Amino acid sequence: MALEALQRFNDLLLQYQRIERVMRVPGTERNENDVEHSYMLTMLAWYLIEKDKLSLNKDLVIKYALVHDLVEVYAGDTYIYDEEARKTKHEREGKAAQRLALEFPDFSELHTLIAEYERQDTAESRFVRALDKLHPMLCIYVDGGRFWKEKRVSLDMIITAKREIVECSPEVKPYFDSFVEHLRTRPELFGAHA
């Protein structure tokens, strides 16, 4: 029955909403969840496309932003500075993508988009991935650097972890570079200093 299929997909989205990220929602003690993060990333991407009049496929960008972390329903979120978890990230997320394809064979575009995003062979997928690295920085900044202080994250750690990814998107790189330069003037936001 069609309603049962709809409910199964709704249940998947509810599971997605229960995936907590390491970062808290600014100004609260509650961790951000994957649905909140994906929605905010989608809106930021759409905004930049319109504001900067970017020659990217807006619909594709929006779809990539919506699905970019969906595999985390089964793979879990991987904290960028967790070296052990990062070793198995690709394998866990690959298995999660396969499981989603088995559970929702009637949503072929979803699986195509997940695979395309993982390959990072389009300007749109690279744009979303780069913006995905900038977005948490913006949120942590608004929260007075609380996360960076608690986790003892330095600006050098951020640059090392994110710069190569961000440099793959000429649309996002100027924003990242400008923000990093601003952060250099705010050492009190960080928990470790290099």
N, C-alpha and C positions, 0 to 999 in steps of 0.2 A: 504494500500500500504506500502511496506517495507520502502520507503523513508520517509513517514510520521512518522513511528515509530522511525526511526533513528533521525529525526529532533526533535521529542518530547524528546528523551533522551539527545540529544545535548542541548536542551533548559534547561533541568534539570541541566546539568553540568554548563551552563552559570549562572543559579541561584546560584549554589554552589560557583562559582567564585565571585559572588557579596556578599557573606557572609563575612563580615569583622570581624576579630578578634580584640581584644582590643590592642594587641601589634602592634607596627609599624615595618615596614621593616627597619632593621638597616641602619642608615645613611640617612634615608629619613623621610619625614613627612607623608608618606602614610601608612595606616594600612595594615597589612598582610591579605590576604584572605584565605579561607579554601582550595582552590585548591593549592595555593603555599605551604601552611603548609603540606597538605597531600602528595604532591610530595616530599618535602624535607624529611619528615618523612620516606617515602618509600625508598628513596635513602640511608638515614642513616641506616635504618634497613638492607637493602641489603648489604651495605658496611660492617657492623659489622658481619653479617653472614659469609661473605667471609673472612674478615680479621682475625676474631677469630675462624674460622672453626667451627661454632656453629652447633650442631646437631639438628637444627630446620628445619621444612619444609619451605624452602625458598619461594616457590610459595604461600603457605598459608600466610606467613608473609607479602609478598608484597600485596596480596589481602586485608588482614586485614588493612594494612596501607592505602591503597587507599580508603577503604569504612568506616574507623573508625569514621569519622565525617559527613558522607553523610546525616544523619538524620537532621543535622543542616540546611539543605535547608528549612525545615519547622519548626524546633524547635528553630532555632537561636543558636548562640554561647553563652555558659555560662561561664562567667569569673570566674576563680577558687576562687576568694575572694569575690564574690557577694553572700552573704548568702541567700538573698531572692530568687534569681533566681535558686540557687542550690536546694532549697526546691521543686521546680516543674520540675527540669531537667529530672528526670526519666520518669515522666508522659508525658511531652512534647515530649521527644524523642521516647517513645513507640508509641504515636499517629502518630508521623512522620514516623516511620517504617511501621506502618499499611497503611498509605497513600501511601508510596512508593510501597508497595506490591500491592495495588489496582491499582495504575497507571501503573505499569510495571509488570504485572503478568507473562510475558514471560521471565523474568530475574530472575528465581528462585534461582540461585546460589548467586546472590547479596543479596537476602533477608535471605538466609541461613547464609551467612557470617556476615551480620549485627547482626543477632540473636546470633550467636556463639561468636562474639566479645563482645556483651553485657553481655553474661553469664560469660565470663572470665574463662572458664574451660579448656583451653588448654595452654600449654607453649607458643605457638605462639601468642595467643591473649594477654597474660600477658606481653610478651616481647614488643609487639607493644604499649600497654598501658603505660608501664614503660618508654619506649623511648619517647613517646608522652609527658611525664612530664619533661623529661630532655631537649628535643629539644628547647623549648622556653628559657630555662635558657642559653643555648649556644648562642642563637641569642641576647638575652639581654646583655650578657657579652660582645659580640663583639661590641655592641652599647654603651659601656661604662656605662652600668647600667641605662641608661636614663629612661626606663620604671619603674624600681624599685624605682628610686628617685621620679619620678612624682607621682606614686601611693602609695608612702610611704610604700613600701614592705621591710620587714626586712628578713635577712637570716633565722631567727627562724620561720617566717611565711612560708617561702618556705619549710623548712624541715617539719614543721607540716602538711602542705597541701599535700606533695608529698611522704614523706618517706615510708608510709605504702604501697602505690601503687607500688613504685619502688622495695621494698623488696620482692614483689611477683615474680620478675624476677631475678634469679641469674646471668643472662647474663648482665643485665643493672646495677644492684646494685653497682658493683665495680666502674663503671664510675661515677655514681651519688655520691658515697661516696668520691671518689677522688676529684671531682669537688667541692663538699661542703667544703672539707678541704682547697682547694685552695681559695675559696670565703671567708673563715674565715680570710685570710690574706689581703683581699681587702674591708674593711669596707666602703670605699669611694664610692662604687658602690650602696649602699643602701640608701633608703630614711628614714628609721626608724631603730633605733638600739635597740636591746634587751639587 
